[in-house]
Amino acid sequence: MKETRLREDAYIYHKRKQKGEKQKWGEMNRSQRIQYFKDYYLMKTAAGLAAVSIGGWFLAAILAPKTETDLYIAMINSSAAREKEEKLAGELADLLDCKMPEGVILDSSYFIQLDGMDQGTMGTVQKLSAQAYSGDLDMIIADEEEFHYLARQGYFLDLAEILPTNLYSRLSDYVYIDRIEQKNGDTVEYGEHIVYGIYLKGAANFDRLGTGMEKPVAGIVVNTKKESNGVKALKYLTK
């Protein structure tokens, strides 16, 4: 794998102006952070987007009862061929000993255009927010810019806390580090730097998908019910 890193002047390295949110976040344990994210960030995002996007039917469709899956991966702006996605999903299903072939879903129906944030993009982010809040979304793979947009809203778990030591050591040169952004009036505050993702470029099991992403990053969603499966999938994808 070829190492890629954020530019030194990237948005995530801007200095925060106040310490309130950083201190609050730093004092929380993992379960408290997950609950805080559910109660504040995801609900705020979903509520705000619902007011300006395509309407409440989207949330109803996402939150409706559905077939249980062993791993649900959202791929943002992917151009991978469907047959390649199905092949990789089958390999992951075998890895996770899924009872049904469709136990792993690679969903490439998500498209985000950050320049302008059109209605389609707002609908996609609303869908991601609803799925994450309900615990139906386990992993997200996106190009660096879109991953950064989601990471600064608190979508992802700290991989330094959940990856086995040997796996984290192997991937330590490819970690994506970011921090949550919180606006308080005219002031922008930032949380601590956290390992939210792993760069996938150069990893054979992922590259053969042909997603068209320049700097793909994978992260495990904060409210996932399948954390251990996400870790296994991340290990497989980075080979």
C-alpha positions in Angstrom: 0.0 0.0 0.0 1.2 3.5 -0.8 1.0 5.9 2.1 -1.2 9.0 1.7 -1.7 11.8 4.2 -3.7 15.0 4.6 -2.0 18.2 3.6 -0.5 20.1 6.5 -2.7 23.1 5.9 -5.9 20.9 5.7 -9.1 22.1 7.3 -8.7 19.7 10.2 -5.6 21.4 11.5 -7.1 24.8 12.0 -6.8 25.9 15.6 -9.9 25.8 17.7 -10.9 29.0 19.5 -12.5 27.7 22.6 -12.0 24.6 24.8 -15.6 23.8 25.9 -16.5 21.0 23.5 -13.0 19.5 23.4 -12.9 19.2 27.2 -16.5 17.8 27.3 -15.6 15.2 24.7 -12.3 14.3 26.3 -14.0 13.6 29.7 -16.4 11.1 28.1 -15.9 7.4 28.0 -16.6 5.5 24.8 -20.3 4.7 25.6 -20.9 8.3 26.6 -19.4 9.5 23.3 -21.7 7.2 21.3 -24.7 8.4 23.2 -23.7 12.0 22.8 -23.2 11.5 19.1 -26.7 9.9 18.7 -28.4 12.6 20.8 -26.6 15.6 19.3 -24.8 15.3 16.0 -26.9 12.8 14.2 -30.3 14.1 15.4 -29.2 17.7 14.6 -28.0 16.7 11.1 -31.1 14.7 10.3 -33.5 17.4 11.6 -31.7 20.1 9.7 -31.6 18.3 6.4 -35.2 17.1 6.8 -36.3 20.7 6.8 -34.7 21.5 3.5 -34.5 18.2 1.5 -36.9 15.8 -0.1 -39.1 15.2 2.9 -40.0 12.9 5.7 -40.7 9.9 3.5 -37.0 9.2 3.2 -36.6 8.7 6.9 -39.7 6.5 7.0 -38.3 4.3 4.3 -34.9 4.0 5.9 -36.2 3.3 9.4 -38.8 0.7 8.3 -38.3 -2.9 9.3 -35.8 -4.7 7.1 -33.9 -7.9 6.6 -31.1 -8.3 9.1 -27.6 -8.0 7.6 -24.2 -9.0 9.0 -22.5 -5.9 7.5 -23.8 -2.9 5.7 -21.1 -0.8 3.8 -22.0 2.5 2.2 -19.7 3.5 -0.7 -19.8 7.1 -1.5 -19.4 8.2 -5.2 -18.3 4.8 -6.3 -18.1 3.8 -10.0 -17.4 0.1 -9.3 -19.2 -2.5 -11.5 -22.0 -4.3 -9.8 -20.6 -7.7 -10.5 -17.3 -6.7 -8.7 -19.3 -5.4 -5.7 -21.2 -8.7 -5.5 -18.0 -10.7 -5.7 -16.4 -8.8 -2.9 -19.7 -8.9 -0.8 -19.6 -12.7 -1.3 -16.1 -12.9 -0.1 -16.9 -10.9 3.0 -20.0 -13.0 3.6 -17.8 -16.1 3.6 -15.3 -14.4 5.9 -18.0 -13.5 8.4 -19.7 -16.9 8.1 -23.0 -15.3 7.1 -26.0 -17.6 7.0 -27.2 -16.0 3.8 -25.2 -14.8 0.8 -26.8 -11.4 1.0 -25.6 -11.0 4.6 -23.1 -8.4 3.4 -24.3 -5.4 1.5 -22.0 -3.1 -0.5 -24.3 -0.2 -1.4 -22.9 2.2 -4.0 -26.1 4.2 -4.3 -24.7 7.2 -2.3 -23.6 10.3 -4.1 -22.3 13.4 -2.5 -21.4 16.7 -4.3 -19.9 19.0 -1.7 -19.5 21.9 -4.0 -23.0 23.5 -3.8 -24.7 20.8 -1.7 -27.6 20.2 -4.0 -30.8 18.5 -3.1 -29.5 15.1 -4.1 -26.5 15.5 -1.7 -28.7 16.6 1.1 -30.9 13.6 0.6 -27.9 11.3 0.7 -26.6 12.8 3.9 -30.1 12.6 5.4 -30.2 8.9 4.5 -26.7 8.3 6.0 -27.8 10.1 9.2 -31.0 8.1 9.6 -29.2 4.8 9.0 -26.4 5.6 11.4 -28.8 6.7 14.1 -30.8 3.5 13.8 -27.7 1.4 13.8 -28.3 0.0 10.3 -25.0 1.4 8.9 -21.8 -0.3 9.8 -19.0 1.1 7.5 -18.5 4.0 5.1 -15.9 4.1 2.3 -15.4 7.4 0.6 -12.8 9.6 -1.0 -10.8 11.7 1.4 -12.8 14.9 0.9 -16.2 13.3 1.5 -14.8 11.2 4.3 -13.5 14.4 6.0 -17.0 16.0 5.6 -18.5 13.0 7.5 -15.7 12.6 10.0 -15.9 16.2 11.3 -19.6 15.5 12.1 -18.6 12.6 14.3 -19.7 9.7 12.2 -16.9 7.3 13.0 -15.4 5.3 15.8 -11.9 5.8 17.0 -10.0 2.9 15.4 -7.1 3.3 17.8 -9.5 2.0 20.5 -11.1 -0.9 18.6 -8.5 -2.4 16.3 -6.4 -5.3 17.6 -2.8 -4.2 18.4 -1.3 -6.2 15.6 -3.7 -4.9 13.0 -3.3 -1.3 14.1 0.5 -1.7 14.0 0.3 -3.0 10.4 -2.0 -0.1 9.3 -0.4 2.7 11.4 1.2 4.3 8.3 -2.2 4.6 6.6 -4.4 6.0 9.3 -6.7 9.0 8.6 -6.7 11.5 11.5 -9.4 14.1 11.9 -11.5 15.9 14.6 -15.1 16.8 15.2 -16.2 20.3 14.3 -18.8 22.1 16.5 -20.1 25.5 15.7 -21.1 27.7 18.7 -22.6 30.9 17.3 -19.8 32.6 15.3 -17.2 30.4 17.0 -15.9 27.1 15.6 -14.6 24.6 18.1 -12.8 21.3 17.4 -12.4 18.1 19.4 -9.3 16.1 19.8 -7.5 14.4 16.9 -8.8 10.9 16.5 -8.0 8.0 14.1 -11.3 7.8 12.2 -10.3 5.8 9.1 -7.8 3.8 7.1 -6.6 4.7 3.6 -7.3 1.9 1.2 -5.4 2.9 -1.9 -2.9 0.2 -2.8 -4.8 -2.5 -1.0 -5.3 -5.3 -3.5 -8.6 -6.5 -2.2 -10.1 -3.1 -2.5 -8.3 -1.8 -5.6 -9.8 -4.5 -7.8 -13.2 -3.0 -7.2 -12.3 -0.1 -9.4 -14.3 2.5 -7.5 -12.7 5.5 -9.2 -11.8 7.0 -5.8 -8.4 8.8 -5.7 -7.8 8.5 -1.9 -10.4 6.1 -0.6 -10.8 5.9 3.2 -12.8 3.4 5.2 -14.3 4.0 8.7 -16.5 2.1 11.1 -19.7 4.0 12.0 -20.1 5.1 15.6 -23.5 3.5 16.3 -22.9 0.2 14.5 -24.2 -3.0 16.0 -21.6 -5.1 14.0 -18.3 -3.6 15.3 -16.4 -6.9 15.3 -17.6 -7.6 11.7 -16.5 -4.2 10.7 -13.0 -4.8 12.1 -12.8 -8.2 10.2 -13.9 -6.5 7.0 -11.4 -3.7 7.4 -8.6 -6.3 8.0 -9.6 -8.1 4.8 -10.0 -4.9 2.7 -6.5 -3.7 3.6 -4.7 -6.9 2.4 
